[in-house]
Amino acid sequence: MGRMITWRGRRILLVPGLLAALGTVLLIGIPSDIIPNPIFGREVPVRWWEYPVLGATALLTGAWFSIGKVHDHPEDKPERSALMSVSVFAAWFAVACPVCNKLILLVLGTSGAMGLWAPAQPYLAVISLVALTASVVWKWRTKLDGCADGSCAVSPAPATQRPTLSARR
């Protein structure tokens, strides 16, 4: 899907990466009212650090989606997708208005949302970005395809030509 380039032996899919980054900005920025809109509002003004967290989350999500799947590897596990998804969800909680979140209000009340949750949000943002970075690095390291350009597409040797272990005497 979309334009593909090869960089350092890996396939980079530009369109899925750009769409994922844009989607992340919109899906987090609009409901959290970091991107002003008439549908959602905030009781607490956007804090300065929420903009770079949103930007970094979008860039890392776009990077994750741009790393193309080369072929099925036995080490491909759904935990990698889950780590990325949980990290983006945590970033959304980190930048959302502390008193606009009904779940936080239900659990902590208004004073708890401002006194406990709001001071914890920057730490959650850092944790989510570290986990998202780890997810991107994990995917990057497992998607090496030295033959991305098709230059070394060779069928495996027949069983009779494969080296065998010989017994030493």
C-alpha positions as CSV (number, residue, x, y, z in Angstrom):
1,M,0.0,0.0,0.0
2,G,1.4,3.4,-0.9
3,R,4.9,4.5,-1.8
4,M,7.7,2.3,-0.4
5,I,11.4,3.1,0.0
6,T,14.2,1.0,1.3
7,W,16.5,2.3,4.0
8,R,19.2,0.4,5.9
9,G,17.8,-2.9,4.5
10,R,14.2,-2.3,5.7
11,R,11.1,-1.4,3.8
12,I,9.6,2.0,4.7
13,L,6.0,2.5,3.8
14,L,5.5,6.3,3.6
15,V,1.7,6.5,3.2
16,P,0.7,4.3,6.1
17,G,3.2,6.1,8.3
18,L,1.9,9.5,7.4
19,L,-1.7,8.5,7.7
20,A,-1.0,6.9,11.2
21,A,0.7,10.1,12.3
22,L,-2.1,12.3,11.1
23,G,-4.7,10.0,12.6
24,T,-2.9,10.0,15.9
25,V,-2.9,13.8,16.0
26,L,-6.6,14.0,15.2
27,L,-7.7,11.1,17.5
28,I,-5.8,12.4,20.5
29,G,-5.8,16.2,19.8
30,I,-9.5,16.7,19.1
31,P,-11.1,14.9,22.1
32,S,-8.4,16.3,24.4
33,D,-9.0,19.8,22.9
34,I,-5.4,20.3,22.3
35,I,-6.6,21.1,18.8
36,P,-9.4,23.6,19.5
37,N,-12.8,22.5,18.2
38,P,-16.4,23.2,18.8
39,I,-17.3,19.7,19.9
40,F,-14.9,19.2,22.9
41,G,-13.9,21.6,25.6
42,R,-11.4,21.7,28.5
43,E,-11.8,23.0,32.0
44,V,-8.0,23.1,32.5
45,P,-6.0,25.0,29.9
46,V,-3.6,23.0,27.7
47,R,-0.3,22.7,29.5
48,W,2.9,23.6,27.5
49,W,4.3,20.0,27.6
50,E,1.1,18.5,26.0
51,Y,2.0,19.8,22.6
52,P,5.4,18.1,22.3
53,V,3.9,14.9,23.8
54,L,1.2,14.9,21.2
55,G,3.8,15.5,18.4
56,A,6.2,12.9,19.6
57,T,3.3,10.3,20.0
58,A,2.2,11.1,16.4
59,L,5.8,10.8,15.0
60,L,6.5,7.5,16.8
61,T,3.1,6.0,15.8
62,G,3.8,7.0,12.2
63,A,7.3,5.5,12.4
64,W,5.8,2.3,13.8
65,F,3.3,2.0,11.0
66,S,5.9,2.9,8.3
67,I,8.1,0.0,9.1
68,G,6.9,-2.5,6.6
69,K,6.2,-6.1,7.3
70,V,8.8,-8.1,5.3
71,H,7.4,-11.5,5.7
72,D,6.1,-13.7,8.5
73,H,8.7,-14.3,11.2
74,P,8.2,-16.8,14.0
75,E,9.2,-14.0,16.4
76,D,6.4,-11.7,15.2
77,K,4.1,-11.6,18.2
78,P,1.0,-9.6,18.9
79,E,2.6,-8.2,22.1
80,R,4.4,-5.7,19.9
81,S,1.2,-4.3,18.5
82,A,-0.3,-4.3,22.0
83,L,2.7,-2.4,23.4
84,M,2.2,0.3,20.7
85,S,-1.5,0.5,21.3
86,V,-1.3,0.7,25.1
87,S,1.5,3.4,24.7
88,V,-0.7,5.6,22.5
89,F,-3.7,5.1,24.8
90,A,-1.5,6.1,27.8
91,A,-0.4,9.2,25.9
92,W,-4.0,10.1,25.4
93,F,-4.7,9.8,29.1
94,A,-1.5,11.8,29.8
95,V,-2.6,14.9,27.7
96,A,-6.3,14.8,28.4
97,C,-7.8,17.4,30.7
98,P,-7.6,16.0,34.2
99,V,-11.1,17.0,35.3
100,C,-12.8,16.3,31.9
101,N,-12.1,12.6,32.1
102,K,-15.2,11.0,33.6
103,L,-13.3,7.9,34.6
104,I,-10.8,9.9,36.6
105,L,-13.5,11.9,38.2
106,L,-15.4,8.8,39.1
107,V,-12.4,7.2,40.8
108,L,-10.7,10.3,42.3
109,G,-13.3,13.1,42.4
110,T,-12.5,16.6,41.4
111,S,-10.0,17.3,44.1
112,G,-8.2,14.0,43.4
113,A,-8.2,14.7,39.7
114,M,-6.4,18.0,40.3
115,G,-4.4,17.1,43.3
116,L,-3.3,13.5,42.3
117,W,-4.0,12.9,38.7
118,A,-2.8,16.2,37.1
119,P,0.7,16.1,38.7
120,A,1.0,12.4,37.6
121,Q,0.1,13.1,34.0
122,P,3.6,14.3,32.9
123,Y,5.1,11.1,34.3
124,L,2.5,9.0,32.4
125,A,3.5,11.0,29.3
126,V,7.2,10.1,29.7
127,I,6.3,6.4,30.4
128,S,4.1,6.2,27.3
129,L,6.8,7.8,25.1
130,V,9.5,5.5,26.4
131,A,7.2,2.5,25.8
132,L,6.3,3.7,22.3
133,T,9.9,4.3,21.5
134,A,10.7,0.8,22.7
135,S,7.9,-0.6,20.5
136,V,9.3,1.2,17.4
137,V,12.9,0.1,18.1
138,W,11.6,-3.5,18.7
139,K,9.8,-3.5,15.4
140,W,12.7,-1.9,13.6
141,R,15.2,-4.5,14.8
142,T,13.0,-7.4,13.8
143,K,12.2,-6.2,10.3
144,L,15.7,-6.4,8.7
145,D,15.4,-7.5,5.1
146,G,18.8,-7.4,3.4
147,C,17.0,-8.5,0.2
148,A,14.4,-5.8,0.2
149,D,15.3,-4.9,-3.4
150,G,14.9,-8.5,-4.5
151,S,18.6,-8.8,-5.4
152,C,19.2,-12.0,-3.4
153,A,16.0,-13.9,-4.0
154,V,17.3,-17.4,-4.3
155,S,15.4,-20.5,-3.8
156,P,16.8,-22.8,-1.1
157,A,19.3,-25.5,-2.1
158,P,17.9,-29.0,-2.6
159,A,18.2,-31.4,0.4
160,T,21.0,-33.3,-1.3
161,Q,23.2,-30.3,-1.6
162,R,22.8,-29.1,2.0
163,P,25.8,-29.5,4.2
164,T,25.5,-32.4,6.7
165,L,27.3,-33.1,9.9
166,S,29.8,-35.8,9.6
167,A,30.8,-38.0,12.4
168,R,34.4,-37.6,13.6
169,R,36.5,-40.7,14.3
